[in-house]
Amino acid sequence: MASVKNLKKDINYVLGDIIEECYVWELLNPKVDTKNAEAIIDEAITTFDALIEKVNKKNIADKKAHFKAINVEFESAATSLLEKINSL
């Protein structure tokens, strides 16, 4: 990981793209119920808030391990959300 700043940007961009993809799906499928897409958007926002809170946490003993764990959690959450979008 290069920096905390880049990690924050990655989290913001990837989760923002996931939310945008949900909106595009909703626009392309106007007759389909959008509750599932809205649930994915809510989950992405919740994930964003949780990850940013962990990134901004102070007084960490082992910063390298802390940020590596955040990065792993971020990747798994993003993959999970993308799989949910693909199943819409």
Secondary structure, DSSP 8 states (H G I E B T S, - for coil): ---HHHHHHHHHHHHHHHHHHHHHHHHH-TTS--HHHHHHHHHHHHHHHHHHHHHT----S-HHHHHHHHHHHHHHHHHHHHHHHHT-
